[in-house]
Each structure stands twice: as C-alpha cells, then as structure tokens.
Amino acid sequence: MKSKPDYKKQIKIIVSKVLNIDIKKISDKSGPNILNKWDSLNHLNIILACEEYFKVSFSNSELIEMLDIDTINEILKEKIQ
C-alpha cells in the first residue's frame, strides 16, 4: 500500500509567505500559539492560500481544527487522494 504524500514543506512555504517570516522559524507544531503573526485574519489567509494551492475546499469544522502545520497536513492528506 502506497503511503500518502506529506505536504508539510509546501504548507510551511505558504505560512512563511502569508506571515512574511523566515521558513526556518516554522516547525511542524507551529500555529497561532507559537507564531505571533498567526492571528485570526492570517489564519484565514493561510487557509485560503492552501485551498488555492492544493485545489481543495475546507469545511468550517476543518478550518477550526487547522491550528498547526501537522493538523493542516493531516487534513490535506485526507482530502487529496
């Protein structure tokens, strides 16, 4: 069985661009509690950028859950098959 791809690198690139921070400052656990610039408005910008890049749509419940790189990655893996 083939393992699902990992999207963390691209998610980190998106977060880096949206927040205008060095990608080296972003870890798999990074989210609003770690990155000061990841506020509610930038959260929406990150989600919209992910939707556009990966050509997916997230539900409201997914949007609320997507509070770190790991979780965004896991939700994307379920959506992209």
C-alpha positions, 0 to 999 in steps of 0.5 A, a space after each residue: 500500500 502506497 503511503 500518502 504524500 506529506 505536504 508539510 514543506 509546501 504548507 510551511 512555504 505558504 505560512 512563511 509567505 502569508 506571515 512574511 517570516 523566515 521558513 526556518 522559524 516554522 516547525 511542524 507544531 507551529 500555529 497561532 500559539 507559537 507564531 505571533 503573526 498567526 492571528 485570526 485574519 492570517 489564519 484565514 489567509 493561510 487557509 485560503 492560500 492552501 485551498 488555492 494551492 492544493 485545489 481543495 475546499 475546507 469545511 468550517 469544522 476543518 478550518 477550526 481544527 487547522 491550528 498547526 502545520 501537522 493538523 493542516 497536513 493531516 487534513 490535506 492528506 485526507 482530502 487529496 487522494 
